[in-house]
Amino acid sequence: MGFHKPPKKYGAALGRAKFKLNAGWLVLLAVCIIIISGLTIWNALHLQSAINRRTEAYVSDVSDQLCTDIDYRLSKVTKDLEMLGDSGGQPGLSDNEELLKSFLSRKAEILGFTSLIVLNSQGDVYETNPTGADLLALPGVQDSLAGKNGVSFLNEQSILYSIPLSTENYEEYSVLAGVRDKGNMQELIQAKSFGGSGLSCLIDLEGDMIISPTNSEPFLRLDDIFMKKSDDRVISHIYQMQQDMQAHQGGVFTFTAADGTELVLSYRPLMSFDWVLLTLVPANLISYDTDKYILQTYMIISGTVVFFALILAFLFRIYRNHYKELEYSAFIDHLTGGMNNAAFQLKCQEVFAQSPPGTYAVALLNIKNFKLINESFGSDEGNRTLEFIMRALESFSGPGEFAARAEADNYFFCMKENDPDTIRGRLRTIAETINDRIKIFDSEHETPFKLILRQGVYVVDDPSLEITIIQDRARTACWNRAAQEDNPCVFYNTEFTESMKREQELNDLFEDSLRKGEFQVYFQPKVWGKNGEIGGAEALVRWLHPQRGMISPGDFIPVLEKSGRICQLDFYVFEQTCKFLHGRLESGKRAFPVSVNLSRRHFKDPDALAKLQKIAEDNGVPTDLLELELTESIFFNDRGIEYVKKQIQEMHRIGFRCSLDDFGAGYSSLGLLMEFDVDVVKLDRRFFLDVGRKKARDVVTAITELAQKIGAKTVAEGIETQEQLDFVKEARCDMIQGYIYARPMPVSEFERWIDQRQSPGNTN
């Protein structure tokens, strides 16, 4: 297999940077654990007193909320009766007993009253549901006859709320009363907020019970709470509570009941009536669970101290044995056994800091189409290949040089070189040696594969840069190949960064410019070769930026193609073309086919043709007036020849024409004519650069004859001189496009050109 060198040592700086677990750190950790444990125990001891204080505050807060809810419930009942009283006072309603009863019955059902009652001091009574009680004798009814709101208790289960109703005699009042189930109020005061451990009730200012919860067996009878005199402190609290109740003030206190239970009592006055809400809960409501957890905390802390003591002793014992394992895990690539990227960066920082500018160069090596190795030979073979290359780079590392696998199939190689030719020669030797050795390494396969290493190099002229920036520059050089695709080794220069910035700026400007209409569609005519009449046009796009001026298509088209925004632009140009054709059709002018360029990225969208069809339909343009120009790269789309064939068939089904643009620019053009059913073949301008050569003339003539035989029209593009024009006419090209007739023009100028061209006797 070769290259079995062990991993290198990475120097003093690398060793100092590694995590060192020593005895001093372990002792410090032990002291910290002891201090934290002591503070935790001290905190637990003081926790109980804080919980007791919070219990009273909690009971008080919850009682306040419950008191607010009860007040709201009582005020709502009163407001419901007042609103009903306003309705019941409508003219004629009080004079019609049947109408009154019907009205009250409906309202009782809507407002949730078991009975609604209207009565006066003469004993006249209207009840929707008879209560059987002597209503005039109720104290609340007497209060309402006197002009005040009142409340009475009919029995153990019902509460009667009453309000006064004005009469023609303002010295007397009639009464509107509503009966509600007492259970609603009982359910409200059951104090569910205390998990069922609490007890609440309503009393009056004299301490008599008004409403108590149903089906509850309290641990203390509330009806004689003022009779408990177990100690002076309780007596003092009860006395203070009686004073606060008379003053409509609330409070809370803790006391010990006769059975020894610690209780918290909260009392809160209601705003609606002269009632007081009493809430009684166990004093250990909050601390009940915490007492258990505090004990558990002591046990856990004790166990933790013992456990960590054992751990520390264990770490002391195994520290020296595991130091190398920690080092290996942090700085060794687990797949190849060589240096990883973290170690590479630390080593670079060390050597660059000690060297003048231009001493070192950093190269990024990428395995081209590495995924094919995994696909063809399996992932195990791919992993062996990655390890093999790592060993090779290590074997070619001279003094002060080192290599690392960064990620996936990328390697960084730090070379003590600054001459481009020397660097290029060394990297070429490495690549050739790897391929020579890999034949032996892979001899078990019938056809050894050949590795192609893309190489990007940055000569470190500024060692003070962050190592990540230095690596990024090597990576930028590796991937910014452009016209240097055949050159495996590309050196970084500032133009790469400037180019990336320009690309980013154009991408940033694109959306706003497209929205503002700064992209303008130009048309270049296509002229019939046989008679000189206009036969069509090609839609082209120009970017007219208000600050940057005219931005060349050669600058922005590749950028938008790379970012994927080219599809948005293509749809925009197509739509503007449809609007142009629609305008000519609407005005009764002659319309002719217009071709629009289509990026290969559209073939990644299965709905692209349907979208184009909808745009044409929305603008009322027949699809046979639209021609889609496809470049050769589309025909070698990643999705395969069959997919492209189906797409062209779909174009024809919709009615679009299909043309092959830049025919002859590639190396498989004739094969494309055989495989794909295109309507138009556009001959690339390079065919006409030297029309004086017989070979060039013969090739063009052969292509036009071949196109005629397969039923495709031919367009000669880029025709600029009279000699070229005479030749393409002689070669019988169907249409001609180029500066010899017109440059690409804006719509208005193009319209004028058409009018002039179509004038009688003008065919040149």
Residue, then its C-alpha position, 0 to 999 in steps of 0.5 A: m500500500g505504501f506511505h506507512k509513516p507514523p503521524k508527526k509530532y506537532g511542536a512545542a506550541l501544539g503541545r502547550a495548547k493541548f488540554k492538560l489535566n494535572a494534579g493542581w487542577l484536580v485539587l482545585l476541583a476537589v476544593c470547589i466541590i467541598i465549598i459548593s457542598g457546604l454552601t448547599i447545606w447552609n442554604a438548605l438549613h435556612l430554606q425552611s424559615a424562608i418557606n414559612r414566610r412565603t407560605e403566609a404571602y402565598v395564602s394572602d395572594v391567593s385569598d386576594q384573587l379568590c376575593t376578587d373573583i367572588d366580588y366579580r360574581l356578586s357584582k355581575v349578578t347585581k348588574d344582570l338584575e339592573m340591566l333586566g330592571d331597565s328592560g322590564g321598565q318598558p311601557g306596557l310591560s308592567d301592565n301585562e302580567e302574562l307578558l311580564k311572566s313570559f319576559l322574566s321566564r326567558k331572562a331567567e333561563i338566559l341569565g342563569f336564575t332559578s327564579l326571577i321575581v317582581l314584587n312591591s310593598q302591597g304584596d303583589v308578587y310575580e314569580t317565574n318559579p314559586t319559592g314558597a317563601d315569605l318574600l316580604a319578610l326577607p331582610g334583603v327584600q326590605d333593604s331593596l324596598a328602602g332603595k338599596n341592593g339586598v341579599s337573603f338566604l331562602n334555604e340551605q341551597s338558594i340565595l336571593y339577590s334583590i334590587p330596587l325598581s323606581t316607581e311613579n311614586y319616588e318615595e316607594y320602590s318595587v323590587l326585582a329579585g333573582v334566585r341562584d343556586k348557593g352551590n355555585m358560590q360554594e364551589l367558588i370558595q372551595a380554594k382549589s388553589f391549595g390542592g384541596s388542603g385549604l378551607s374557605c368560607l364567607i362570614d358576616l362582620e359579627g363572625d356568623m357563617i354565611i356560606s361554607p363549602t359543601n361536603s367537606e369535613p374541616f380540620l377546624r370548625l370555622d363557626d367557633i373560630f373566635m371561641k378558640k383561646s389556646d394562648d394569648r397570641v391567638i387571642s391577640h390575633i383574633y382581637q386584631m382580626q375583629q377590629d380589621m373586619q369592622a374597618h373593612q381591612g384584611g390580614v393573615f396570621t399563623f396559629t396553633a389549633a386545639d389539636g396542635t395543628e399549625l394553621v394559617l388564617s387569611y381574612r379578606p373583606l368583600m366589596s359587594f356586601d359586608w362579608v368577609l372571606l376566611t381562608l384556612v390552610p395548613a402551615n406546612l402547605i408549601s414546606y410539606d414536600t420540601d422537608k422531604y427534599i431537604l433531607q434528600t438534599y443532605m443525602i445526595i450532597s453527602g453521596t456526591v462528595v463521596f462519589f467525586a472523591l472517588i472520581l478524583a482519586f481515579l483521575f489522579r491514578i489514570y491521568r498519565n495513561h490517558y493523556k495521549e488518548l486525549e491528545y489523539s482525540a483532539f488533534i488526530d483525524h480518526l479516519t486517516g490517522g494524520m493531523n486534523n484541521a485543528a492541529f493544522q491551524l495551531k501548527c500554522q500559527e506557530v511556524f508563521a509567527q516565527s517566519p518572514p512573509g513569503t516563507y510558506a505557501v498553503a495549498l488546498l488539494n481536492i479530489k475531483n469527483f471523489k464520490l465516484i470512488n464511493e459509488s464505484f468501489g464502495s465507501d470502504e475503498g473510499n476511506r482507504t483512498l483518503e488514508f492513502i493520500m494522507r500518507a502520501l502527503e506526509s511522505f512528501s513533507g520536508p522539514g518544517e512542512f506538514a499536511a492535514r485532512a480538513e474535511a471530506d476529500n479536502y487536504f491542506f498542505c503547508m509547504k516551505e516554498n514561495d516560487p509558483d513554478t516550484i510549488r506547481g512542480r512539487l504538487r504535480t509530482i505528488a499527484e503523479t506519484i499518488n497515481d503511480r502508487i495507487k495502481i499497486f494499491d488498487s491492483e485487485h480491480e481490473t481498471p485502476f482509477k485515476l485521481i485528479l487533484r484540484q489544487g489551490v495555493y496561497v503564498v502567505d505574504d501576510p503571516s499576521l492574517e487569521i489562519t482561517i482567512i489563509q485557508d479560505r484564500a487557498r480554498t478560493a483559488c481551488w474553486n475559482r478555476a474559470a478559464q484555468e480548468d485545464n490547469p490543476c494548480v491555481f494560485y490565489n490573487t486579489e482578483f478572486t476576492e474582488s470577483m467574489k465581492r462583485e458577484q455578491e454586489l450584483n446578487d444583492l442588487f438584483e431583486d431590487s433592480l428587477r422590481k424597479g424595472e431596471f432590466q430592459v428587454y432589447f430585440q435583435p431582428k432575424v432577417w430572411g436570407k432569401n428576400g431580406e424581410i424580417g422573419g423574427a427576433e431574439a429577446l435579449v436583456r440589458w441591465l441599466h442601473p441608475q448608479r452603475g450605468m449599463i451592466s454588461p450581460g457578460d458580467f451579470i448573466p454568469v453570476l445569476e446563473k451561478s446563484g440560480r436567480i437566472c430563472q427569475l430573469d428568464f421569466y421576466v424577459f419571457e413575460q416582457t416579450c409576451k407583452f410586446l407581442h400582445g401589443r402588436l396583435e392588439s394594434g393589428k400589426r404583424a407579429f412574428p416569432v420571438s426567441v427567448n433564451l432559457s437557462r439549463r436551471h429551468f430543467k430542474d423545475p418540472d413545472a417550468l414549461a407550464k409556468l411559461q405557458k400560463i404567462a403566454e395565455d395570460n397575455g393572449v399570445p399564441t405559443d407558436l410565436l414564442e421560441l425557446e433557445l436552448t444552449e448545448s449545456i442543457f442537452f447534457n443536463d444532469r437529469g439525462i438525455e431522456y429527460v431533455k427529450k421529454q421536455i422538448q416533446e412537451m414544448h412542442r405539445i404546448g406549441f412552443r418552437c425550440s432552437l439549439d443556440d450556439f451550434g458548433a460551440g461545443y464538441s458534440s453538436l452533430g450528435l445533438l441533432m441526431e438525438f433531439d428534435v429541434d425546430v431551429v439551429k443557430l450557427d455560432r458566430r465562430f463559423f463566420l470569422d474566416v469565411g474566406r477559407k474553403k473548409a469553413r465554407d464547406v462546413v457551413t454549407a454541409i450544416t445547412e443542407l443537413a438541417q434542411k434534411i431533418g426539417a430544421k431552420t438555420v439561423a446565422e448569428g453574429i453576421e457583421t460584414q458584407e462578405q459574411l452576408d454574401f456567404v451565408k446567403e450563398a450557403r442558403c442559411d434561412m435567417i440572418q442575425g447580426y450587426i449587418y442589419a441591426r444591433p439589439m434595440p429597445v422596444s421603441e427603437f425596434e418598432r421604428w426599425i420594423d416600420q422602416r424595414q417594412s416600407p415599400g422598396n426597403t429590403n436591405 
